[in-house]
């Protein structure tokens, strides 16, 4: 349990694009995006990739009633495919609110998830979820206040089909969740800079290196070096490198950690199971 006013962050999935479990990803993890953020007694979940399954298993261990808000950065498959395996969504009495800010006016979150959980793609329809699972669509750029004392400022990210970045403010602490986004070719992204200004933690899409990036232009992802540049410009306390490319094994990520730490001391490379205190 997190004390009132305190913020903790736990990583359940740190990969992008596709889950890649195996002997080469043991130390950093192979599950796709899912981050648990505790703001006092409030549970926030950022994205519902394959890491969401393990989080769900942990939450139901003691049989307590669960009240949670799950905020999607966007609805590409690697960020939503954990939902059908999230145990709290099936038990009556639990409240799980799902949020997305990139779909309006063309679509709605419930429709997208409905399409994923239907034949011939999946055997369990969304109608079997607990009736207390709710769906809320907003427009990125809005400020959300889901609970007293908790504010989420949102903004658009540069990603195919759209994505939303989040700035979570609670008890004087700021945690930013910025994935998936491609950095601007004409200077630092002003939308990102506004969201991450003086944040305690910036969890950032660092899929590629600067050397790899030219081969992946318009794929919707950034680099760890750009993360460093943004963190420096915005006076971020700690950059957290996130959304690792599935082709980057533990040895590669060790090298990234070393290089990033030398360029900006205190930079962290996210690992599954890692817990940070804001």
LOFILO-92370 format. One record per residue (C-alpha): residue number from 1; residue in three letters; chain; x, y, z. Coordinates in steps of 0.5 Angstrom, whole numbers. Example, Ala and Ser with C-alpha at 12.3 -4.5 7.8 and 13.67 -1.06 7.14 Angstrom:
ATOM   n res chain     X     Y     Z
ATOM   1 ALA     A    25    -9    16
ATOM   2 SER     A    27    -2    14
end
This chain:
ATOM   n res chain     X     Y     Z
ATOM   1 UNK     A     0     0     0
ATOM   2 UNK     A     3     7    -2
ATOM   3 UNK     A     2    12     3
ATOM   4 UNK     A    -3    18     2
ATOM   5 UNK     A     1    23    -2
ATOM   6 UNK     A     6    18    -5
ATOM   7 UNK     A     7    16   -12
ATOM   8 UNK     A    10     9   -14
ATOM   9 UNK     A    11     6   -21
ATOM  10 UNK     A    12    -1   -22
ATOM  11 UNK     A    13    -4   -29
ATOM  12 UNK     A    10   -10   -32
ATOM  13 UNK     A    11    -9   -39
ATOM  14 UNK     A    17    -5   -42
ATOM  15 UNK     A    17    -8   -50
ATOM  16 UNK     A    14    -5   -56
ATOM  17 UNK     A    11    -8   -62
ATOM  18 UNK     A    11   -15   -60
ATOM  19 UNK     A    12   -19   -54
ATOM  20 UNK     A    19   -23   -54
ATOM  21 UNK     A    20   -27   -48
ATOM  22 UNK     A    26   -32   -48
ATOM  23 UNK     A    33   -33   -46
ATOM  24 UNK     A    35   -26   -49
ATOM  25 UNK     A    30   -22   -46
ATOM  26 UNK     A    30   -25   -39
ATOM  27 UNK     A    33   -19   -35
ATOM  28 UNK     A    29   -13   -38
ATOM  29 UNK     A    23   -17   -40
ATOM  30 UNK     A    19   -19   -46
ATOM  31 UNK     A    12   -17   -44
ATOM  32 UNK     A     9   -11   -48
ATOM  33 UNK     A     7    -4   -45
ATOM  34 UNK     A     4    -4   -38
ATOM  35 UNK     A     6     1   -32
ATOM  36 UNK     A     2     1   -25
ATOM  37 UNK     A     2     8   -22
ATOM  38 UNK     A     0     8   -15
ATOM  39 UNK     A    -2    15   -13
ATOM  40 UNK     A    -4    14    -5
ATOM  41 UNK     A    -9     9    -5
ATOM  42 UNK     A   -11    10   -13
ATOM  43 UNK     A    -9     5   -18
ATOM  44 UNK     A    -7     8   -25
ATOM  45 UNK     A    -5     3   -30
ATOM  46 UNK     A    -2     6   -37
ATOM  47 UNK     A    -3     1   -43
ATOM  48 UNK     A    -6    -6   -43
ATOM  49 UNK     A     0   -10   -47
ATOM  50 UNK     A     1   -17   -45
ATOM  51 UNK     A     4   -14   -38
ATOM  52 UNK     A    -3   -13   -36
ATOM  53 UNK     A    -4   -21   -35
ATOM  54 UNK     A     1   -21   -30
ATOM  55 UNK     A    -1   -15   -26
ATOM  56 UNK     A    -8   -18   -26
ATOM  57 UNK     A    -6   -24   -23
ATOM  58 UNK     A    -2   -20   -17
ATOM  59 UNK     A    -8   -16   -16
ATOM  60 UNK     A   -13   -22   -15
ATOM  61 UNK     A    -8   -26   -10
ATOM  62 UNK     A   -11   -23    -4
ATOM  63 UNK     A   -19   -23    -6
ATOM  64 UNK     A   -19   -16    -5
ATOM  65 UNK     A   -24   -11    -9
ATOM  66 UNK     A   -21    -8   -14
ATOM  67 UNK     A   -22     0   -16
ATOM  68 UNK     A   -17     2   -22
ATOM  69 UNK     A   -17     7   -28
ATOM  70 UNK     A   -13     4   -34
ATOM  71 UNK     A   -11    10   -39
ATOM  72 UNK     A    -9     8   -46
ATOM  73 UNK     A    -4    11   -50
ATOM  74 UNK     A    -7     9   -56
ATOM  75 UNK     A   -10     2   -59
ATOM  76 UNK     A    -5    -1   -63
ATOM  77 UNK     A    -5    -9   -61
ATOM  78 UNK     A     1    -9   -57
ATOM  79 UNK     A    -2    -4   -52
ATOM  80 UNK     A    -9    -7   -52
ATOM  81 UNK     A    -8   -15   -52
ATOM  82 UNK     A    -7   -16   -45
ATOM  83 UNK     A   -15   -14   -43
ATOM  84 UNK     A   -18   -20   -45
ATOM  85 UNK     A   -13   -24   -40
ATOM  86 UNK     A   -14   -18   -34
ATOM  87 UNK     A   -17   -22   -29
ATOM  88 UNK     A   -20   -16   -25
ATOM  89 UNK     A   -25   -15   -31
ATOM  90 UNK     A   -29   -21   -30
ATOM  91 UNK     A   -30   -21   -23
ATOM  92 UNK     A   -37   -18   -20
ATOM  93 UNK     A   -35   -12   -15
ATOM  94 UNK     A   -29   -10   -19
ATOM  95 UNK     A   -29    -3   -22
ATOM  96 UNK     A   -25    -2   -28
ATOM  97 UNK     A   -25     4   -32
ATOM  98 UNK     A   -22     5   -39
ATOM  99 UNK     A   -20    11   -42
ATOM 100 UNK     A   -17    13   -49
ATOM 101 UNK     A   -16    20   -52
ATOM 102 UNK     A   -14    19   -59
ATOM 103 UNK     A   -20    16   -62
ATOM 104 UNK     A   -26    21   -63
ATOM 105 UNK     A   -29    23   -67
ATOM 106 UNK     A   -28    17   -72
ATOM 107 UNK     A   -29    12   -67
ATOM 108 UNK     A   -30    10   -60
ATOM 109 UNK     A   -26     6   -55
ATOM 110 UNK     A   -31     1   -53
ATOM 111 UNK     A   -32    -1   -61
ATOM 112 UNK     A   -25    -2   -62
ATOM 113 UNK     A   -24    -7   -56
ATOM 114 UNK     A   -31   -10   -58
ATOM 115 UNK     A   -27   -11   -65
ATOM 116 UNK     A   -21   -15   -62
ATOM 117 UNK     A   -26   -19   -57
ATOM 118 UNK     A   -30   -23   -63
ATOM 119 UNK     A   -30   -28   -68
ATOM 120 UNK     A   -25   -30   -71
ATOM 121 UNK     A   -20   -26   -67
ATOM 122 UNK     A   -22   -28   -60
ATOM 123 UNK     A   -27   -33   -57
ATOM 124 UNK     A   -29   -29   -51
ATOM 125 UNK     A   -34   -23   -53
ATOM 126 UNK     A   -33   -17   -49
ATOM 127 UNK     A   -40   -18   -46
ATOM 128 UNK     A   -37   -23   -41
ATOM 129 UNK     A   -33   -17   -38
ATOM 130 UNK     A   -36   -15   -31
ATOM 131 UNK     A   -42   -10   -32
ATOM 132 UNK     A   -38    -5   -28
ATOM 133 UNK     A   -32    -4   -33
ATOM 134 UNK     A   -33     2   -36
ATOM 135 UNK     A   -31     6   -43
ATOM 136 UNK     A   -29    13   -43
ATOM 137 UNK     A   -27    17   -49
ATOM 138 UNK     A   -24    24   -49
ATOM 139 UNK     A   -20    29   -53
ATOM 140 UNK     A   -13    29   -52
ATOM 141 UNK     A   -11    36   -50
ATOM 142 UNK     A   -16    35   -44
ATOM 143 UNK     A   -15    35   -37
ATOM 144 UNK     A   -18    30   -33
ATOM 145 UNK     A   -19    29   -26
ATOM 146 UNK     A   -22    22   -24
ATOM 147 UNK     A   -21    23   -17
ATOM 148 UNK     A   -20    28   -12
ATOM 149 UNK     A   -13    31   -12
ATOM 150 UNK     A   -11    27   -18
ATOM 151 UNK     A   -10    31   -25
ATOM 152 UNK     A    -8    28   -31
ATOM 153 UNK     A    -6    33   -37
ATOM 154 UNK     A    -6    30   -44
ATOM 155 UNK     A    -3    32   -50
ATOM 156 UNK     A    -3    29   -57
ATOM 157 UNK     A     3    25   -60
ATOM 158 UNK     A     6    24   -66
ATOM 159 UNK     A     4    16   -68
ATOM 160 UNK     A     0    13   -74
ATOM 161 UNK     A    -7    13   -72
ATOM 162 UNK     A    -6    18   -66
ATOM 163 UNK     A    -4    17   -59
ATOM 164 UNK     A    -4    21   -52
ATOM 165 UNK     A     1    23   -48
ATOM 166 UNK     A     0    23   -40
ATOM 167 UNK     A     2    28   -35
ATOM 168 UNK     A     0    25   -28
ATOM 169 UNK     A     0    30   -22
ATOM 170 UNK     A    -1    28   -15
ATOM 171 UNK     A     1    30    -8
ATOM 172 UNK     A     6    35   -11
ATOM 173 UNK     A    10    30   -16
ATOM 174 UNK     A     9    29   -23
ATOM 175 UNK     A    10    23   -27
ATOM 176 UNK     A    10    23   -35
ATOM 177 UNK     A     8    17   -39
ATOM 178 UNK     A    10    19   -47
ATOM 179 UNK     A     9    13   -51
ATOM 180 UNK     A     9    12   -57
ATOM 181 UNK     A    11    18   -61
ATOM 182 UNK     A    16    20   -66
ATOM 183 UNK     A    20    26   -65
ATOM 184 UNK     A    20    32   -70
ATOM 185 UNK     A    25    33   -75
ATOM 186 UNK     A    25    40   -74
ATOM 187 UNK     A    27    41   -67
ATOM 188 UNK     A    24    38   -60
ATOM 189 UNK     A    17    37   -60
ATOM 190 UNK     A    13    42   -57
ATOM 191 UNK     A     7    38   -54
ATOM 192 UNK     A    12    33   -51
ATOM 193 UNK     A    16    39   -48
ATOM 194 UNK     A    10    42   -45
ATOM 195 UNK     A     7    35   -42
ATOM 196 UNK     A    14    33   -39
ATOM 197 UNK     A    16    40   -36
ATOM 198 UNK     A    20    39   -29
ATOM 199 UNK     A    17    32   -29
ATOM 200 UNK     A    20    28   -23
ATOM 201 UNK     A    20    22   -28
ATOM 202 UNK     A    19    22   -36
ATOM 203 UNK     A    17    15   -38
ATOM 204 UNK     A    19    16   -46
ATOM 205 UNK     A    19    12   -52
ATOM 206 UNK     A    26    10   -54
ATOM 207 UNK     A    25     4   -59
ATOM 208 UNK     A    31     6   -63
ATOM 209 UNK     A    38     9   -63
ATOM 210 UNK     A    40    15   -67
ATOM 211 UNK     A    44    11   -71
ATOM 212 UNK     A    38     6   -72
ATOM 213 UNK     A    33    12   -73
ATOM 214 UNK     A    34    13   -81
ATOM 215 UNK     A    31     6   -83
ATOM 216 UNK     A    25     7   -79
ATOM 217 UNK     A    22    14   -81
ATOM 218 UNK     A    15    15   -80
ATOM 219 UNK     A    14     9   -76
ATOM 220 UNK     A    12    13   -70
ATOM 221 UNK     A    18    12   -65
ATOM 222 UNK     A    23    16   -62
ATOM 223 UNK     A    30    14   -60
ATOM 224 UNK     A    34    14   -53
ATOM 225 UNK     A    38    20   -55
ATOM 226 UNK     A    32    24   -57
ATOM 227 UNK     A    29    22   -50
ATOM 228 UNK     A    36    25   -47
ATOM 229 UNK     A    35    32   -51
ATOM 230 UNK     A    28    33   -48
ATOM 231 UNK     A    29    31   -41
ATOM 232 UNK     A    35    36   -41
ATOM 233 UNK     A    31    42   -45
ATOM 234 UNK     A    25    41   -40
ATOM 235 UNK     A    29    40   -33
ATOM 236 UNK     A    26    33   -32
ATOM 237 UNK     A    29    30   -26
ATOM 238 UNK     A    29    22   -29
ATOM 239 UNK     A    29    20   -36
ATOM 240 UNK     A    26    13   -36
ATOM 241 UNK     A    28     9   -42
ATOM 242 UNK     A    22     5   -45
ATOM 243 UNK     A    18     1   -50
ATOM 244 UNK     A    24    -3   -52
ATOM 245 UNK     A    25    -6   -59
ATOM 246 UNK     A    24   -13   -59
ATOM 247 UNK     A    30   -14   -63
ATOM 248 UNK     A    34   -11   -57
ATOM 249 UNK     A    36   -16   -53
ATOM 250 UNK     A    39   -16   -46
ATOM 251 UNK     A    46   -15   -48
ATOM 252 UNK     A    44    -9   -53
ATOM 253 UNK     A    40    -6   -47
ATOM 254 UNK     A    46    -6   -42
ATOM 255 UNK     A    50    -2   -48
ATOM 256 UNK     A    44     3   -48
ATOM 257 UNK     A    44     4   -40
ATOM 258 UNK     A    51     5   -40
ATOM 259 UNK     A    51    10   -46
ATOM 260 UNK     A    45    14   -43
ATOM 261 UNK     A    48    14   -36
ATOM 262 UNK     A    54    17   -39
ATOM 263 UNK     A    51    22   -43
ATOM 264 UNK     A    45    24   -37
ATOM 265 UNK     A    47    21   -30
ATOM 266 UNK     A    41    18   -27
ATOM 267 UNK     A    38    16   -33
ATOM 268 UNK     A    34     9   -32
ATOM 269 UNK     A    33     3   -37
ATOM 270 UNK     A    26     0   -35
ATOM 271 UNK     A    26    -7   -33
ATOM 272 UNK     A    20   -11   -32
ATOM 273 UNK     A    19   -12   -24
ATOM 274 UNK     A    22    -5   -23
ATOM 275 UNK     A    19    -1   -18
ATOM 276 UNK     A    21     7   -17
ATOM 277 UNK     A    19    12   -12
ATOM 278 UNK     A    17    19   -14
end
